[in-house]
């Protein structure tokens, strides 16, 4: 895999996993086009190797601007990392579904819409990579975060369907399923808070570890990347012994 001068769009790049992906890609020699919500530190700027487009990814004009600025500056798009995401805590019997609609816009519809914008570019190039950041929660439904899990289930469905649709076009699609990552995710949720036993979980990975796993997964042409790897075992337990998963999750509620 030749990373030098590869052009990558990374969403949700102002902090967390997105910021770590951006840094790692730049270290490998890639040119990056970054997007995230505007802040004093994250504003529109442009250099020979980096573009920043600050704005709300759910806005169609912002998405179009991201793609057009990238093409104007770099002439191509080789990699899209759909990292942007937001959370919501709440049990199925009580979760505020109006708030959930905003989460679906951010976690599901925006990544799909942005993918639809870059796919024609990649088809013309006959090459490209789309990475969708899902979650182990998209494989195992967590009662206290039901709607977040639902968005990740939906993103996984889109990822798998897109991979099958694009087979033979030169466009590779990768699904990434992180466990609990040491980011500010819980500080930025749209509503609710995690149960105490969940807050106490210490088996977490860093954003840099996730970024490294993404790069490795791309280089190895993986379809699905679990980070940490125990996430694969977690999802297998759900598949072969759902009663055991029920017992485990009951203890976290």
C-alpha positions in Angstrom: 0.0 0.0 0.0 1.5 3.3 -1.1 0.3 6.1 1.3 2.4 8.9 -0.1 0.2 11.6 -1.7 -2.9 9.4 -1.2 -5.9 11.7 -0.7 -8.2 10.9 2.3 -11.4 12.5 3.6 -11.9 12.0 7.4 -15.1 13.0 9.1 -15.4 13.8 12.7 -11.7 14.8 12.6 -11.7 17.5 15.3 -10.8 15.1 18.0 -10.9 11.4 19.1 -10.6 8.7 16.5 -10.9 11.1 13.6 -8.1 13.3 14.8 -5.9 10.2 15.4 -6.7 8.9 11.9 -5.8 12.3 10.4 -2.4 12.4 12.3 -1.5 8.8 11.3 -2.4 9.4 7.6 -0.3 12.5 7.5 2.6 10.7 9.1 2.4 8.1 6.4 2.6 10.9 3.7 -1.1 11.1 2.8 -2.9 14.4 2.0 -6.0 14.9 4.1 -9.3 16.6 3.9 -10.7 16.9 7.3 -14.2 17.9 8.5 -15.9 18.4 11.8 -18.1 20.8 13.7 -16.6 24.3 13.9 -14.7 25.4 17.0 -12.1 28.0 17.9 -9.4 25.3 17.1 -11.2 23.7 14.1 -11.8 26.3 11.3 -11.6 26.3 7.5 -8.1 26.4 6.3 -6.0 25.0 3.5 -2.4 24.0 2.8 -0.5 21.9 0.3 -1.2 18.7 2.3 -4.3 19.5 4.4 -7.8 21.0 4.0 -10.2 21.6 6.9 -13.9 22.2 6.2 -15.7 23.0 9.4 -19.4 22.4 9.4 -22.4 20.1 10.2 -22.0 16.9 8.2 -25.8 16.5 8.1 -26.0 19.6 5.9 -25.9 18.6 2.2 -24.2 21.9 1.2 -21.4 21.1 3.7 -21.0 17.6 2.3 -20.8 19.0 -1.3 -18.3 21.6 -0.1 -16.1 18.9 1.4 -15.9 16.9 -1.7 -15.5 19.9 -4.1 -12.7 21.5 -2.0 -10.9 18.2 -1.9 -11.1 17.7 -5.7 -10.2 21.3 -6.4 -7.1 21.1 -4.2 -5.9 17.5 -4.8 -7.7 16.3 -7.9 -8.8 12.9 -6.6 -10.2 11.1 -3.6 -8.6 7.8 -2.6 -10.0 7.2 0.8 -13.1 8.1 2.8 -13.2 7.4 6.5 -16.8 7.9 7.8 -15.9 8.4 11.4 -18.4 11.0 12.5 -20.8 9.8 15.2 -22.7 10.8 18.3 -24.3 8.8 21.1 -27.5 8.7 23.1 -28.1 6.7 26.3 -31.6 5.4 27.2 -33.5 2.1 27.5 -36.1 1.1 24.9 -39.0 1.8 27.2 -38.0 5.4 27.8 -35.6 6.7 25.1 -36.6 10.0 23.5 -37.1 9.0 19.8 -37.2 12.6 18.7 -33.6 13.0 19.8 -32.8 9.7 18.2 -33.7 11.2 14.8 -30.8 13.6 15.0 -28.5 10.7 15.8 -29.6 8.7 12.8 -29.0 11.8 10.6 -25.4 12.0 12.0 -24.5 8.3 12.3 -26.3 6.8 9.3 -27.7 9.2 6.7 -24.7 11.6 6.5 -22.1 8.8 6.0 -24.3 7.2 3.3 -24.8 10.6 1.6 -21.1 11.4 1.7 -20.3 7.9 0.3 -22.7 8.6 -2.6 -20.8 11.7 -3.4 -17.3 10.1 -3.5 -18.3 6.8 -5.2 -18.6 8.4 -8.7 -15.1 9.9 -8.3 -13.7 6.5 -7.2 -15.5 4.7 -10.0 -13.9 7.0 -12.5 -10.5 6.4 -10.9 -11.3 2.6 -10.8 -10.0 2.6 -7.3 -10.8 3.8 -3.8 -11.5 2.8 -0.2 -14.5 3.6 2.0 -14.1 2.9 5.7 -17.2 3.0 8.0 -16.7 3.3 11.7 -19.3 1.1 13.2 -19.3 -0.4 16.7 -19.4 -3.7 18.6 -22.7 -2.2 19.7 -23.8 -2.7 16.1 -23.3 -6.4 16.6 -24.6 -6.8 20.2 -27.5 -4.6 21.2 -26.8 -2.8 24.6 -30.1 -2.1 26.4 -28.9 1.2 27.9 -27.9 2.6 24.4 -30.5 1.0 22.2 -30.8 3.8 19.6 -27.1 4.2 19.3 -26.8 0.5 18.7 -29.6 0.8 16.2 -27.7 3.4 14.2 -24.6 1.2 14.1 -26.6 -1.8 13.0 -28.0 0.3 10.2 -24.5 1.5 9.2 -23.2 -2.1 9.2 -26.1 -3.0 6.9 -25.2 -0.2 4.5 -21.5 -1.1 4.7 -22.1 -4.8 3.8 -24.6 -3.9 1.0 -22.2 -1.3 -0.4 -19.3 -3.8 -0.3 -21.3 -6.3 -2.3 -22.6 -3.7 -4.8 -19.1 -2.3 -5.5 -17.4 -5.7 -5.9 -15.3 -5.6 -9.0 -15.2 -1.8 -9.3 -11.8 -1.4 -7.6 -13.5 0.2 -4.6 -12.9 -1.6 -1.3 -15.3 -1.2 1.7 -14.1 -1.7 5.3 -16.2 -2.0 8.4 -14.5 -1.1 11.7 -16.0 -2.3 15.0 -14.4 -0.6 18.0 -15.2 -1.5 21.6 -15.1 1.2 24.2 -12.6 3.9 23.1 -11.0 6.5 25.4 -12.5 9.6 23.9 -14.9 12.3 24.9 -17.8 10.3 23.5 -19.7 10.2 26.8 -19.4 13.9 27.3 -21.0 14.6 23.9 -24.0 12.3 23.9 -27.3 13.9 22.9 -29.1 12.6 26.0 -28.8 10.3 29.0 -25.8 8.7 30.8 -24.2 5.3 31.0 -25.1 3.0 33.9 -22.5 2.9 36.7 -21.2 -0.6 35.9 -20.6 0.5 32.3 -18.8 3.7 33.4 -16.5 1.4 35.5 -15.4 -0.7 32.5 -11.7 -0.3 32.1 -11.0 -2.5 29.0 -10.7 0.4 26.6 -8.5 1.2 23.6 -7.0 4.6 22.6 -8.0 6.5 19.5 -4.4 5.9 18.2 -4.9 2.2 18.6 -8.1 2.4 16.5 -6.3 4.5 13.9 -3.5 2.0 13.7 -6.0 -0.9 13.3 -7.8 1.0 10.5 -4.5 1.5 8.6 -3.6 -2.2 9.1 -7.1 -3.3 8.0 -6.8 -1.2 4.8 -3.4 -2.6 4.0 -4.6 -6.2 4.6 -7.8 -5.6 2.5 -9.9 -6.7 5.5 -13.7 -6.5 5.3 -14.2 -6.1 9.0 -11.8 -4.9 11.7 -12.4 -5.4 15.4 -10.4 -3.3 17.9 -9.7 -4.6 20.4 -9.7 -8.1 19.0 -11.8 -9.4 21.9 -14.7 -7.6 20.2 -14.9 -10.5 17.7 -15.3 -12.9 20.6 -17.9 -10.7 22.1 -20.0 -10.8 18.9 -19.4 -14.6 18.6 -20.8 -15.1 22.1 -23.9 -13.2 21.1 -24.3 -15.5 18.1 -23.7 -18.9 19.8 -24.9 -18.3 23.4 -27.3 -15.4 23.5 -28.4 -16.5 27.0 -24.9 -15.9 28.3 -24.8 -12.5 26.7 -28.1 -11.7 28.4 -26.6 -12.6 31.8 -23.6 -10.5 31.2 -25.5 -7.4 30.0 -28.0 -7.8 32.9 -25.1 -7.4 35.3 -24.2 -4.0 33.6 -27.7 -2.5 33.9 
